[in-house]
C-alpha cells in the first residue's frame, strides 16, 4: 500500500475496541483505506483481507 501512496488505518470496529467503546473483539483482517477504493485481493494464512472506506 505504501507504493500506491495509500494510508492504512485500523477499521472502525478495531478503533472502537482499542478506545474501550466496545468489548467485542473484531475478527478477521479489515483495513480502513480512507476514501480510496481498493480492488486488489490479498490473502494471508487462508484469510482474505477486507477493505472499508471512511
N, C-alpha and C positions, 0 to 999 in steps of 0.2 A: 504494500500500500504506500510505502514511502516513495517508491519510484514513480507512482502515479500522482503523488502530492496530496494524498487523502489523509486527513486527520481522523484517527480512530479513537473513540471514547467508549467507556462501558455503556451497556444498554441501560434503559430506564429502570428495568427491574433490578439490575445489579446496583445502580446508583441508590435506589430506594433501600435495598438491603444494607449497603455499606453505611448509609446515613441513619440506619436503625428506624426507618419509617415502615419497614415490613419485616416479618420474621420468616417469610418463605424464602428459602434458598433457591435462586434461579438455577435451572438445569439447562444443559446444552450450551453451545457457544453462540452468543449473539453479540454482534458488534454494531455500534451506532456510527454511521458514516456521515452524519450531519445532513446536508441537503443533497448529497451526491447519490446517484443511483448506480449500484454495482450489479453487473450482470454475470460476473465470473462466479464459478462454483468451486469452493475449497472443501476438502475432506481431510480431517485429521483423526486418526485412530477409529475409523469407521463411523465418525460423527461429522455431519455436514455443518458448515459454518453458515449461520443465517445473518442477514443484514437488516437493520432497521434504520429508517430515516427519521430525522428530528423534525 
